[in-house]
Amino acid sequence: MREIPITTDEIRLGQLLKLAGIVEQGSDARILLADGDVTVNGEQETRRGRRLRPGDEVMVEGQSIRVV
């Protein structure tokens, strides 16, 4: 599992995907989410603006990412 540190209380899912290097642009994140390829804490997520906090886990394209 890859850990991505944040310096604020929360981060939006689209921002996390960019920070982790999964996508280059917000439009790329929108496509991933629309295809149903992203889960947050085990549940499918389609909202790019979903707010994540430390401890949340994101699975995308076989990669597991934890917000710390």
PyMOL Python script that loads the backbone (N, CA, C, O; Angstrom):
from pymol import cmd

cmd.read_pdbstr("""\
ATOM      1  N   MET A   1       0.847  -1.177   0.000  1.00  0.00           N
ATOM      2  CA  MET A   1       0.000   0.000   0.000  1.00  0.00           C
ATOM      3  C   MET A   1       0.890   1.237   0.000  1.00  0.00           C
ATOM      4  O   MET A   1       1.840   1.354   0.774  1.00  0.00           O
ATOM      5  N   ARG A   2       0.552   2.131  -0.877  1.00  0.00           N
ATOM      6  CA  ARG A   2       1.283   3.397  -0.987  1.00  0.00           C
ATOM      7  C   ARG A   2       0.610   4.437  -0.100  1.00  0.00           C
ATOM      8  O   ARG A   2      -0.615   4.561  -0.107  1.00  0.00           O
ATOM      9  N   GLU A   3       1.397   5.179   0.659  1.00  0.00           N
ATOM     10  CA  GLU A   3       0.850   6.217   1.522  1.00  0.00           C
ATOM     11  C   GLU A   3       1.154   7.589   0.943  1.00  0.00           C
ATOM     12  O   GLU A   3       2.287   7.884   0.560  1.00  0.00           O
ATOM     13  N   ILE A   4       0.120   8.420   0.886  1.00  0.00           N
ATOM     14  CA  ILE A   4       0.251   9.784   0.372  1.00  0.00           C
ATOM     15  C   ILE A   4      -0.037  10.749   1.528  1.00  0.00           C
ATOM     16  O   ILE A   4      -1.170  10.823   2.005  1.00  0.00           O
ATOM     17  N   PRO A   5       0.974  11.480   1.975  1.00  0.00           N
ATOM     18  CA  PRO A   5       0.743  12.435   3.062  1.00  0.00           C
ATOM     19  C   PRO A   5       0.076  13.717   2.550  1.00  0.00           C
ATOM     20  O   PRO A   5       0.348  14.182   1.443  1.00  0.00           O
ATOM     21  N   ILE A   6      -0.790  14.261   3.375  1.00  0.00           N
ATOM     22  CA  ILE A   6      -1.388  15.562   3.061  1.00  0.00           C
ATOM     23  C   ILE A   6      -1.085  16.511   4.213  1.00  0.00           C
ATOM     24  O   ILE A   6      -0.851  16.077   5.341  1.00  0.00           O
ATOM     25  N   THR A   7      -1.090  17.799   3.922  1.00  0.00           N
ATOM     26  CA  THR A   7      -0.750  18.796   4.936  1.00  0.00           C
ATOM     27  C   THR A   7      -1.977  19.533   5.462  1.00  0.00           C
ATOM     28  O   THR A   7      -1.863  20.437   6.290  1.00  0.00           O
ATOM     29  N   THR A   8      -3.157  19.137   4.971  1.00  0.00           N
ATOM     30  CA  THR A   8      -4.407  19.741   5.420  1.00  0.00           C
ATOM     31  C   THR A   8      -5.275  18.658   6.053  1.00  0.00           C
ATOM     32  O   THR A   8      -4.894  17.487   6.074  1.00  0.00           O
ATOM     33  N   ASP A   9      -6.436  19.045   6.566  1.00  0.00           N
ATOM     34  CA  ASP A   9      -7.335  18.073   7.196  1.00  0.00           C
ATOM     35  C   ASP A   9      -7.970  17.122   6.195  1.00  0.00           C
ATOM     36  O   ASP A   9      -8.314  15.992   6.541  1.00  0.00           O
ATOM     37  N   GLU A  10      -8.128  17.573   4.956  1.00  0.00           N
ATOM     38  CA  GLU A  10      -8.772  16.743   3.942  1.00  0.00           C
ATOM     39  C   GLU A  10      -8.265  17.106   2.554  1.00  0.00           C
ATOM     40  O   GLU A  10      -7.640  18.147   2.352  1.00  0.00           O
ATOM     41  N   ILE A  11      -8.552  16.217   1.600  1.00  0.00           N
ATOM     42  CA  ILE A  11      -8.174  16.434   0.206  1.00  0.00           C
ATOM     43  C   ILE A  11      -9.281  15.844  -0.653  1.00  0.00           C
ATOM     44  O   ILE A  11      -9.903  14.850  -0.279  1.00  0.00           O
ATOM     45  N   ARG A  12      -9.523  16.447  -1.786  1.00  0.00           N
ATOM     46  CA  ARG A  12     -10.534  15.906  -2.696  1.00  0.00           C
ATOM     47  C   ARG A  12      -9.936  14.757  -3.491  1.00  0.00           C
ATOM     48  O   ARG A  12      -8.735  14.725  -3.758  1.00  0.00           O
ATOM     49  N   LEU A  13     -10.788  13.819  -3.863  1.00  0.00           N
ATOM     50  CA  LEU A  13     -10.349  12.615  -4.558  1.00  0.00           C
ATOM     51  C   LEU A  13      -9.595  12.943  -5.838  1.00  0.00           C
ATOM     52  O   LEU A  13      -8.550  12.348  -6.099  1.00  0.00           O
ATOM     53  N   GLY A  14     -10.093  13.869  -6.639  1.00  0.00           N
ATOM     54  CA  GLY A  14      -9.412  14.250  -7.876  1.00  0.00           C
ATOM     55  C   GLY A  14      -8.014  14.784  -7.616  1.00  0.00           C
ATOM     56  O   GLY A  14      -7.081  14.498  -8.367  1.00  0.00           O
ATOM     57  N   GLN A  15      -7.872  15.561  -6.547  1.00  0.00           N
ATOM     58  CA  GLN A  15      -6.560  16.102  -6.184  1.00  0.00           C
ATOM     59  C   GLN A  15      -5.615  14.986  -5.742  1.00  0.00           C
ATOM     60  O   GLN A  15      -4.430  15.004  -6.075  1.00  0.00           O
ATOM     61  N   LEU A  16      -6.136  14.023  -4.999  1.00  0.00           N
ATOM     62  CA  LEU A  16      -5.312  12.906  -4.551  1.00  0.00           C
ATOM     63  C   LEU A  16      -4.815  12.090  -5.738  1.00  0.00           C
ATOM     64  O   LEU A  16      -3.655  11.679  -5.770  1.00  0.00           O
ATOM     65  N   LEU A  17      -5.682  11.856  -6.704  1.00  0.00           N
ATOM     66  CA  LEU A  17      -5.279  11.086  -7.878  1.00  0.00           C
ATOM     67  C   LEU A  17      -4.171  11.803  -8.645  1.00  0.00           C
ATOM     68  O   LEU A  17      -3.271  11.159  -9.185  1.00  0.00           O
ATOM     69  N   LYS A  18      -4.234  13.128  -8.694  1.00  0.00           N
ATOM     70  CA  LYS A  18      -3.159  13.889  -9.339  1.00  0.00           C
ATOM     71  C   LYS A  18      -1.889  13.844  -8.505  1.00  0.00           C
ATOM     72  O   LYS A  18      -0.802  13.647  -9.049  1.00  0.00           O
ATOM     73  N   LEU A  19      -2.006  14.023  -7.205  1.00  0.00           N
ATOM     74  CA  LEU A  19      -0.856  14.013  -6.307  1.00  0.00           C
ATOM     75  C   LEU A  19      -0.139  12.658  -6.342  1.00  0.00           C
ATOM     76  O   LEU A  19       1.087  12.598  -6.250  1.00  0.00           O
ATOM     77  N   ALA A  20      -0.900  11.587  -6.475  1.00  0.00           N
ATOM     78  CA  ALA A  20      -0.333  10.239  -6.511  1.00  0.00           C
ATOM     79  C   ALA A  20       0.230   9.879  -7.880  1.00  0.00           C
ATOM     80  O   ALA A  20       0.864   8.836  -8.038  1.00  0.00           O
ATOM     81  N   GLY A  21       0.000  10.744  -8.877  1.00  0.00           N
ATOM     82  CA  GLY A  21       0.512  10.483 -10.218  1.00  0.00           C
ATOM     83  C   GLY A  21      -0.326   9.501 -11.017  1.00  0.00           C
ATOM     84  O   GLY A  21       0.133   8.977 -12.032  1.00  0.00           O
ATOM     85  N   ILE A  22      -1.551   9.246 -10.571  1.00  0.00           N
ATOM     86  CA  ILE A  22      -2.449   8.340 -11.287  1.00  0.00           C
ATOM     87  C   ILE A  22      -2.998   9.025 -12.534  1.00  0.00           C
ATOM     88  O   ILE A  22      -3.129   8.400 -13.587  1.00  0.00           O
ATOM     89  N   VAL A  23      -3.314  10.295 -12.412  1.00  0.00           N
ATOM     90  CA  VAL A  23      -3.825  11.081 -13.543  1.00  0.00           C
ATOM     91  C   VAL A  23      -3.024  12.371 -13.645  1.00  0.00           C
ATOM     92  O   VAL A  23      -2.392  12.809 -12.683  1.00  0.00           O
ATOM     93  N   GLU A  24      -3.064  12.974 -14.838  1.00  0.00           N
ATOM     94  CA  GLU A  24      -2.377  14.245 -15.037  1.00  0.00           C
ATOM     95  C   GLU A  24      -3.310  15.435 -14.892  1.00  0.00           C
ATOM     96  O   GLU A  24      -2.894  16.515 -14.472  1.00  0.00           O
ATOM     97  N   GLN A  25      -4.585  15.226 -15.246  1.00  0.00           N
ATOM     98  CA  GLN A  25      -5.552  16.325 -15.238  1.00  0.00           C
ATOM     99  C   GLN A  25      -6.853  15.863 -14.597  1.00  0.00           C
ATOM    100  O   GLN A  25      -7.122  14.668 -14.480  1.00  0.00           O
ATOM    101  N   GLY A  26      -7.647  16.839 -14.187  1.00  0.00           N
ATOM    102  CA  GLY A  26      -8.947  16.527 -13.612  1.00  0.00           C
ATOM    103  C   GLY A  26      -9.844  15.779 -14.569  1.00  0.00           C
ATOM    104  O   GLY A  26     -10.644  14.940 -14.153  1.00  0.00           O
ATOM    105  N   SER A  27      -9.715  16.080 -15.855  1.00  0.00           N
ATOM    106  CA  SER A  27     -10.557  15.383 -16.836  1.00  0.00           C
ATOM    107  C   SER A  27     -10.214  13.900 -16.902  1.00  0.00           C
ATOM    108  O   SER A  27     -11.089  13.073 -17.156  1.00  0.00           O
ATOM    109  N   ASP A  28      -8.945  13.556 -16.674  1.00  0.00           N
ATOM    110  CA  ASP A  28      -8.545  12.147 -16.636  1.00  0.00           C
ATOM    111  C   ASP A  28      -9.177  11.448 -15.432  1.00  0.00           C
ATOM    112  O   ASP A  28      -9.603  10.297 -15.526  1.00  0.00           O
ATOM    113  N   ALA A  29      -9.232  12.146 -14.315  1.00  0.00           N
ATOM    114  CA  ALA A  29      -9.853  11.588 -13.110  1.00  0.00           C
ATOM    115  C   ALA A  29     -11.335  11.349 -13.361  1.00  0.00           C
ATOM    116  O   ALA A  29     -11.884  10.332 -12.936  1.00  0.00           O
ATOM    117  N   ARG A  30     -11.972  12.264 -14.039  1.00  0.00           N
ATOM    118  CA  ARG A  30     -13.401  12.134 -14.334  1.00  0.00           C
ATOM    119  C   ARG A  30     -13.674  10.853 -15.126  1.00  0.00           C
ATOM    120  O   ARG A  30     -14.661  10.162 -14.871  1.00  0.00           O
ATOM    121  N   ILE A  31     -12.807  10.540 -16.080  1.00  0.00           N
ATOM    122  CA  ILE A  31     -12.976   9.331 -16.891  1.00  0.00           C
ATOM    123  C   ILE A  31     -12.820   8.076 -16.030  1.00  0.00           C
ATOM    124  O   ILE A  31     -13.632   7.156 -16.123  1.00  0.00           O
ATOM    125  N   LEU A  32     -11.787   8.037 -15.197  1.00  0.00           N
ATOM    126  CA  LEU A  32     -11.585   6.887 -14.302  1.00  0.00           C
ATOM    127  C   LEU A  32     -12.795   6.662 -13.413  1.00  0.00           C
ATOM    128  O   LEU A  32     -13.265   5.536 -13.251  1.00  0.00           O
ATOM    129  N   LEU A  33     -13.288   7.739 -12.844  1.00  0.00           N
ATOM    130  CA  LEU A  33     -14.425   7.643 -11.935  1.00  0.00           C
ATOM    131  C   LEU A  33     -15.691   7.211 -12.673  1.00  0.00           C
ATOM    132  O   LEU A  33     -16.466   6.409 -12.151  1.00  0.00           O
ATOM    133  N   ALA A  34     -15.906   7.724 -13.861  1.00  0.00           N
ATOM    134  CA  ALA A  34     -17.086   7.360 -14.642  1.00  0.00           C
ATOM    135  C   ALA A  34     -17.068   5.887 -15.026  1.00  0.00           C
ATOM    136  O   ALA A  34     -18.120   5.255 -15.125  1.00  0.00           O
ATOM    137  N   ASP A  35     -15.882   5.342 -15.241  1.00  0.00           N
ATOM    138  CA  ASP A  35     -15.747   3.928 -15.613  1.00  0.00           C
ATOM    139  C   ASP A  35     -15.926   2.992 -14.421  1.00  0.00           C
ATOM    140  O   ASP A  35     -15.974   1.775 -14.596  1.00  0.00           O
ATOM    141  N   GLY A  36     -16.025   3.546 -13.210  1.00  0.00           N
ATOM    142  CA  GLY A  36     -16.214   2.721 -12.022  1.00  0.00           C
ATOM    143  C   GLY A  36     -14.945   2.038 -11.553  1.00  0.00           C
ATOM    144  O   GLY A  36     -15.006   1.013 -10.874  1.00  0.00           O
ATOM    145  N   ASP A  37     -13.789   2.596 -11.910  1.00  0.00           N
ATOM    146  CA  ASP A  37     -12.507   1.983 -11.580  1.00  0.00           C
ATOM    147  C   ASP A  37     -11.922   2.427 -10.244  1.00  0.00           C
ATOM    148  O   ASP A  37     -10.791   2.063  -9.921  1.00  0.00           O
ATOM    149  N   VAL A  38     -12.663   3.203  -9.463  1.00  0.00           N
ATOM    150  CA  VAL A  38     -12.124   3.751  -8.217  1.00  0.00           C
ATOM    151  C   VAL A  38     -13.037   3.364  -7.051  1.00  0.00           C
ATOM    152  O   VAL A  38     -14.259   3.492  -7.128  1.00  0.00           O
ATOM    153  N   THR A  39     -12.410   2.885  -5.964  1.00  0.00           N
ATOM    154  CA  THR A  39     -13.164   2.651  -4.737  1.00  0.00           C
ATOM    155  C   THR A  39     -12.517   3.432  -3.603  1.00  0.00           C
ATOM    156  O   THR A  39     -11.301   3.626  -3.574  1.00  0.00           O
ATOM    157  N   VAL A  40     -13.350   3.874  -2.675  1.00  0.00           N
ATOM    158  CA  VAL A  40     -12.885   4.570  -1.476  1.00  0.00           C
ATOM    159  C   VAL A  40     -13.406   3.773  -0.286  1.00  0.00           C
ATOM    160  O   VAL A  40     -14.614   3.599  -0.119  1.00  0.00           O
ATOM    161  N   ASN A  41     -12.492   3.299   0.525  1.00  0.00           N
ATOM    162  CA  ASN A  41     -12.846   2.481   1.690  1.00  0.00           C
ATOM    163  C   ASN A  41     -13.739   1.309   1.303  1.00  0.00           C
ATOM    164  O   ASN A  41     -14.671   0.955   2.026  1.00  0.00           O
ATOM    165  N   GLY A  42     -13.438   0.711   0.146  1.00  0.00           N
ATOM    166  CA  GLY A  42     -14.147  -0.485  -0.303  1.00  0.00           C
ATOM    167  C   GLY A  42     -15.437  -0.246  -1.058  1.00  0.00           C
ATOM    168  O   GLY A  42     -16.079  -1.205  -1.487  1.00  0.00           O
ATOM    169  N   GLU A  43     -15.838   1.003  -1.235  1.00  0.00           N
ATOM    170  CA  GLU A  43     -17.078   1.319  -1.945  1.00  0.00           C
ATOM    171  C   GLU A  43     -16.777   2.094  -3.212  1.00  0.00           C
ATOM    172  O   GLU A  43     -15.948   3.004  -3.213  1.00  0.00           O
ATOM    173  N   GLN A  44     -17.462   1.724  -4.302  1.00  0.00           N
ATOM    174  CA  GLN A  44     -17.250   2.408  -5.581  1.00  0.00           C
ATOM    175  C   GLN A  44     -17.562   3.892  -5.432  1.00  0.00           C
ATOM    176  O   GLN A  44     -18.544   4.271  -4.794  1.00  0.00           O
ATOM    177  N   GLU A  45     -16.714   4.725  -6.027  1.00  0.00           N
ATOM    178  CA  GLU A  45     -16.888   6.181  -5.936  1.00  0.00           C
ATOM    179  C   GLU A  45     -16.875   6.789  -7.328  1.00  0.00           C
ATOM    180  O   GLU A  45     -16.041   6.432  -8.159  1.00  0.00           O
ATOM    181  N   THR A  46     -17.798   7.706  -7.580  1.00  0.00           N
ATOM    182  CA  THR A  46     -17.880   8.373  -8.880  1.00  0.00           C
ATOM    183  C   THR A  46     -17.724   9.886  -8.771  1.00  0.00           C
ATOM    184  O   THR A  46     -17.745  10.587  -9.783  1.00  0.00           O
ATOM    185  N   ARG A  47     -17.568  10.388  -7.557  1.00  0.00           N
ATOM    186  CA  ARG A  47     -17.474  11.842  -7.356  1.00  0.00           C
ATOM    187  C   ARG A  47     -16.020  12.277  -7.236  1.00  0.00           C
ATOM    188  O   ARG A  47     -15.312  11.849  -6.325  1.00  0.00           O
ATOM    189  N   ARG A  48     -15.585  13.110  -8.138  1.00  0.00           N
ATOM    190  CA  ARG A  48     -14.219  13.630  -8.115  1.00  0.00           C
ATOM    191  C   ARG A  48     -13.983  14.520  -6.898  1.00  0.00           C
ATOM    192  O   ARG A  48     -12.855  14.632  -6.417  1.00  0.00           O
ATOM    193  N   GLY A  49     -15.036  15.149  -6.402  1.00  0.00           N
ATOM    194  CA  GLY A  49     -14.937  16.064  -5.269  1.00  0.00           C
ATOM    195  C   GLY A  49     -15.078  15.396  -3.916  1.00  0.00           C
ATOM    196  O   GLY A  49     -15.115  16.079  -2.893  1.00  0.00           O
ATOM    197  N   ARG A  50     -15.156  14.074  -3.890  1.00  0.00           N
ATOM    198  CA  ARG A  50     -15.274  13.352  -2.606  1.00  0.00           C
ATOM    199  C   ARG A  50     -14.135  13.775  -1.686  1.00  0.00           C
ATOM    200  O   ARG A  50     -12.969  13.755  -2.081  1.00  0.00           O
ATOM    201  N   ARG A  51     -14.474  14.155  -0.472  1.00  0.00           N
ATOM    202  CA  ARG A  51     -13.457  14.615   0.475  1.00  0.00           C
ATOM    203  C   ARG A  51     -12.872  13.413   1.227  1.00  0.00           C
ATOM    204  O   ARG A  51     -13.597  12.581   1.772  1.00  0.00           O
ATOM    205  N   LEU A  52     -11.550  13.354   1.234  1.00  0.00           N
ATOM    206  CA  LEU A  52     -10.841  12.275   1.893  1.00  0.00           C
ATOM    207  C   LEU A  52     -10.068  12.818   3.083  1.00  0.00           C
ATOM    208  O   LEU A  52      -9.569  13.942   3.053  1.00  0.00           O
ATOM    209  N   ARG A  53      -9.976  12.023   4.112  1.00  0.00           N
ATOM    210  CA  ARG A  53      -9.248  12.394   5.323  1.00  0.00           C
ATOM    211  C   ARG A  53      -8.193  11.332   5.608  1.00  0.00           C
ATOM    212  O   ARG A  53      -8.271  10.226   5.073  1.00  0.00           O
ATOM    213  N   PRO A  54      -7.207  11.653   6.445  1.00  0.00           N
ATOM    214  CA  PRO A  54      -6.205  10.642   6.794  1.00  0.00           C
ATOM    215  C   PRO A  54      -6.869   9.350   7.271  1.00  0.00           C
ATOM    216  O   PRO A  54      -7.805   9.367   8.070  1.00  0.00           O
ATOM    217  N   GLY A  55      -6.360   8.237   6.759  1.00  0.00           N
ATOM    218  CA  GLY A  55      -6.916   6.926   7.083  1.00  0.00           C
ATOM    219  C   GLY A  55      -7.772   6.356   5.972  1.00  0.00           C
ATOM    220  O   GLY A  55      -7.983   5.145   5.915  1.00  0.00           O
ATOM    221  N   ASP A  56      -8.277   7.218   5.075  1.00  0.00           N
ATOM    222  CA  ASP A  56      -9.083   6.728   3.948  1.00  0.00           C
ATOM    223  C   ASP A  56      -8.194   5.974   2.972  1.00  0.00           C
ATOM    224  O   ASP A  56      -7.040   6.341   2.749  1.00  0.00           O
ATOM    225  N   GLU A  57      -8.754   4.903   2.387  1.00  0.00           N
ATOM    226  CA  GLU A  57      -8.018   4.093   1.424  1.00  0.00           C
ATOM    227  C   GLU A  57      -8.712   4.128   0.066  1.00  0.00           C
ATOM    228  O   GLU A  57      -9.927   3.964  -0.036  1.00  0.00           O
ATOM    229  N   VAL A  58      -7.915   4.343  -0.962  1.00  0.00           N
ATOM    230  CA  VAL A  58      -8.414   4.427  -2.337  1.00  0.00           C
ATOM    231  C   VAL A  58      -7.771   3.301  -3.137  1.00  0.00           C
ATOM    232  O   VAL A  58      -6.562   3.083  -3.055  1.00  0.00           O
ATOM    233  N   MET A  59      -8.587   2.586  -3.912  1.00  0.00           N
ATOM    234  CA  MET A  59      -8.080   1.566  -4.833  1.00  0.00           C
ATOM    235  C   MET A  59      -8.385   2.041  -6.252  1.00  0.00           C
ATOM    236  O   MET A  59      -9.519   2.396  -6.574  1.00  0.00           O
ATOM    237  N   VAL A  60      -7.351   2.040  -7.092  1.00  0.00           N
ATOM    238  CA  VAL A  60      -7.527   2.448  -8.472  1.00  0.00           C
ATOM    239  C   VAL A  60      -6.482   1.723  -9.325  1.00  0.00           C
ATOM    240  O   VAL A  60      -5.294   1.714  -9.001  1.00  0.00           O
ATOM    241  N   GLU A  61      -6.945   1.123 -10.411  1.00  0.00           N
ATOM    242  CA  GLU A  61      -6.077   0.408 -11.331  1.00  0.00           C
ATOM    243  C   GLU A  61      -5.136  -0.553 -10.607  1.00  0.00           C
ATOM    244  O   GLU A  61      -3.951  -0.629 -10.932  1.00  0.00           O
ATOM    245  N   GLY A  62      -5.658  -1.279  -9.636  1.00  0.00           N
ATOM    246  CA  GLY A  62      -4.865  -2.270  -8.907  1.00  0.00           C
ATOM    247  C   GLY A  62      -3.917  -1.687  -7.880  1.00  0.00           C
ATOM    248  O   GLY A  62      -3.162  -2.423  -7.244  1.00  0.00           O
ATOM    249  N   GLN A  63      -3.945  -0.385  -7.711  1.00  0.00           N
ATOM    250  CA  GLN A  63      -3.076   0.283  -6.733  1.00  0.00           C
ATOM    251  C   GLN A  63      -3.876   0.678  -5.503  1.00  0.00           C
ATOM    252  O   GLN A  63      -4.997   1.173  -5.609  1.00  0.00           O
ATOM    253  N   SER A  64      -3.296   0.456  -4.356  1.00  0.00           N
ATOM    254  CA  SER A  64      -3.915   0.835  -3.107  1.00  0.00           C
ATOM    255  C   SER A  64      -3.185   2.056  -2.551  1.00  0.00           C
ATOM    256  O   SER A  64      -1.961   2.058  -2.422  1.00  0.00           O
ATOM    257  N   ILE A  65      -3.960   3.097  -2.224  1.00  0.00           N
ATOM    258  CA  ILE A  65      -3.392   4.354  -1.739  1.00  0.00           C
ATOM    259  C   ILE A  65      -4.081   4.709  -0.419  1.00  0.00           C
ATOM    260  O   ILE A  65      -5.308   4.683  -0.328  1.00  0.00           O
ATOM    261  N   ARG A  66      -3.289   5.039   0.596  1.00  0.00           N
ATOM    262  CA  ARG A  66      -3.855   5.476   1.875  1.00  0.00           C
ATOM    263  C   ARG A  66      -3.461   6.927   2.107  1.00  0.00           C
ATOM    264  O   ARG A  66      -2.307   7.310   1.917  1.00  0.00           O
ATOM    265  N   VAL A  67      -4.429   7.719   2.515  1.00  0.00           N
ATOM    266  CA  VAL A  67      -4.190   9.124   2.873  1.00  0.00           C
ATOM    267  C   VAL A  67      -3.650   9.140   4.298  1.00  0.00           C
ATOM    268  O   VAL A  67      -4.247   8.573   5.213  1.00  0.00           O
ATOM    269  N   VAL A  68      -2.500   9.806   4.465  1.00  0.00           N
ATOM    270  CA  VAL A  68      -1.925   9.927   5.818  1.00  0.00           C
ATOM    271  C   VAL A  68      -1.632  11.380   6.137  1.00  0.00           C
ATOM    272  O   VAL A  68      -1.146  11.688   7.225  1.00  0.00           O
TER     273      VAL A  68
END
""", "prot")
cmd.dss("prot")
cmd.show_as("cartoon", "prot")
cmd.util.cbc("prot")
cmd.orient("prot")
